[in-house]
Amino acid sequence: MTAKRGMPGGLLWGLPITLFLALVAALVINWAEASRMKIPVLGDVPSFQLTERSGKSIDRSDLDGKLHVIDFFFTSCPVVCPLMMSNLKPLYDLYANSDKIEFLSISVDPDNDSLAAMQAYAERVGITDDRWLLARAPIEEVSNLMEKGFMIDSADLPGGHPTHYILVDAQGRIRGYYPYDDEGAIYLLKQHIRELAREM
């Protein structure tokens, strides 16, 4: 009796599995590309000049080449700013070993937020290096940066300062606004950071 010869059973099963995995990989790549494309470009950060708590001057060019999460605060803020800082601190810790992301908090009360006051505040928050900058400028310049640069209201400073984190990409473009107290928004911020970092 002649034995029937044909394709080994392993090949019969392996081919569909290989095709399926290739299809899944293609779908994942397409989803990732589409997801990156969905992060809007909302504007360009204009020229600015700030003084960091260390005393060094920082300007618009310091945003180039890295992602930045930017927010506005003041050191004597009783409730919202401490919450904003405590919600941002885990992100600062998460990217401790990354050279692609930095954080910038800009004072909306420069008359009271001296360099020494901001340094003491940074120590209370647990900021241990220059990946998270705290900076100040005359209030007129801060207000102008908020309204014409970040397109946010500056009518009721310091108490009515905005409570969103702002994501700026490595080209100095605004990519999103994320409420500090919305878990879904914070999750989305992490996703956007991850996606934009892959492009760098």
Number of C-alpha atoms within 10 A of each C-alpha: 3 4 5 5 6 6 7 8 8 8 10 10 10 11 11 11 12 11 11 12 12 12 12 12 12 12 12 12 12 12 12 13 12 11 13 17 11 10 14 11 13 14 15 16 20 14 10 15 17 20 18 21 22 14 12 9 13 16 12 13 13 12 20 14 15 19 23 26 25 21 24 23 26 26 20 15 12 10 8 16 20 18 14 19 18 14 15 19 16 11 17 20 12 11 13 13 9 12 11 18 23 21 23 20 19 21 26 29 23 19 11 13 21 16 18 12 14 23 20 15 19 19 10 10 14 14 18 9 9 13 18 19 21 27 28 27 20 15 17 11 14 22 19 16 19 20 14 13 17 20 13 15 15 19 11 10 15 18 16 12 22 19 18 20 24 22 22 29 27 20 14 21 21 23 19 21 19 19 16 23 14 11 12 12 17 18 12 14 22 14 14 20 20 12 17 19 16 10 8 11
